[in-house]
Amino acid sequence: MKIVYLVVRLLLALVFVIFGLNGFLHFIPQPPPSGLAGQFLGALFVSHYLVVVFVLQLLSGLLLLINRYVPLALTLLGPVIFNILLFHSFMAPAGLPMAFIVTVLWLVTAWGVRSAFAGIFHQNVEPQ
């Protein structure tokens, strides 16, 4: 199981390092999407919101790659992956299979460090 976790963590890391770097260096040619997806991405680009997303992707991917602060990296990537799923579900369904693959990679990686997340699942917590 440790080998599966290692491979999945490294795959997830590479996906986000590559796509995070691509946001700045544009080495993967992608035609701009059309329709509502294009308008949405255009608004995110013009507002510089995507810069924050690419930084989060790159930083989290690097943390996963070097195996440091993995729960933090997963916490930062959770909302990014959720938004990727929503974007592809509602506006660009062609990318939905890759979004599902990334989600599964995230879930397997999170399962490997599930003890780090145990504290957030307490129903009642007394203040200290």
C-alpha positions in Angstrom: 0.0 0.0 0.0 2.9 2.3 0.7 4.1 2.0 -2.9 0.6 2.8 -4.2 0.4 5.8 -2.0 3.9 7.0 -3.1 3.0 6.6 -6.8 -0.4 8.3 -6.5 1.1 11.2 -4.4 3.9 11.7 -7.1 1.3 11.6 -9.9 -0.8 14.2 -8.2 2.2 16.3 -7.5 3.4 16.2 -11.1 -0.1 17.1 -12.4 -0.2 20.2 -10.3 3.5 21.2 -10.8 3.1 20.9 -14.6 -0.2 22.7 -14.8 0.9 25.3 -12.2 4.0 26.1 -14.2 2.0 26.0 -17.4 -0.1 28.9 -16.0 3.0 31.0 -16.0 5.2 29.6 -18.9 2.5 28.5 -21.3 4.4 25.5 -22.6 1.3 23.3 -23.2 -0.6 24.9 -26.1 -4.3 25.1 -25.4 -6.9 26.9 -27.6 -9.1 29.2 -25.5 -12.5 27.6 -24.8 -15.6 28.9 -26.4 -18.9 30.0 -25.0 -19.5 30.4 -21.3 -16.3 28.6 -20.4 -14.3 31.1 -22.4 -16.1 34.0 -20.9 -15.5 32.6 -17.4 -11.8 31.9 -17.9 -11.4 35.3 -19.6 -12.9 37.0 -16.5 -10.6 35.0 -14.2 -7.6 35.9 -16.4 -8.3 39.6 -16.6 -8.9 39.8 -12.8 -5.5 38.0 -12.2 -7.4 35.5 -10.1 -5.8 32.7 -12.1 -2.4 33.8 -10.8 -3.4 32.8 -7.3 -4.8 29.5 -8.5 -1.5 28.7 -10.4 0.6 29.7 -7.4 -1.5 27.4 -5.2 -1.2 24.6 -7.7 2.5 25.0 -8.0 3.2 25.3 -4.3 1.0 22.4 -3.4 2.4 20.2 -6.1 6.0 21.0 -4.9 5.0 20.2 -1.3 3.6 16.9 -2.5 6.7 16.2 -4.6 9.1 16.7 -1.7 6.8 15.0 0.8 6.7 17.9 3.2 3.5 19.3 4.7 1.4 16.9 2.7 -1.9 17.5 4.7 -1.4 21.3 4.1 -0.9 20.7 0.3 -4.0 18.5 0.2 -6.0 21.2 2.1 -4.9 23.8 -0.4 -5.7 21.6 -3.4 -9.1 20.5 -2.2 -10.9 23.7 -3.2 -8.9 24.0 -6.4 -10.0 20.5 -7.4 -13.6 21.1 -6.4 -13.7 24.2 -8.6 -12.0 22.2 -11.5 -14.8 19.6 -11.1 -17.5 22.3 -11.1 -16.0 24.1 -14.1 -15.8 20.9 -16.2 -19.2 19.7 -15.0 -21.1 22.9 -15.9 -19.1 24.6 -18.6 -16.5 22.3 -20.3 -17.5 18.7 -20.0 -14.7 17.5 -22.3 -12.2 17.8 -19.4 -14.4 15.9 -16.9 -12.5 12.6 -17.2 -9.2 14.2 -16.2 -11.0 16.1 -13.4 -12.3 12.8 -12.0 -8.8 11.2 -12.3 -7.3 14.1 -10.3 -10.1 13.8 -7.7 -9.4 10.1 -7.3 -5.6 10.8 -6.9 -6.4 13.4 -4.3 -8.7 11.0 -2.4 -6.1 8.2 -2.3 -3.4 10.6 -1.2 -5.7 12.0 1.5 -6.6 8.5 2.6 -2.9 7.8 3.1 -2.6 10.7 5.6 -6.1 10.5 7.0 -4.8 10.6 10.6 -3.8 14.2 10.0 -7.4 15.1 9.3 -8.9 13.2 12.2 -9.4 16.4 14.3 -11.7 18.1 11.8 -14.3 15.3 12.1 -15.1 15.8 15.8 -18.7 16.8 16.3 -18.4 18.6 19.6 -15.2 20.2 20.7 -14.6 22.0 24.0 -12.7 25.4 23.8 -9.4 25.4 25.5 
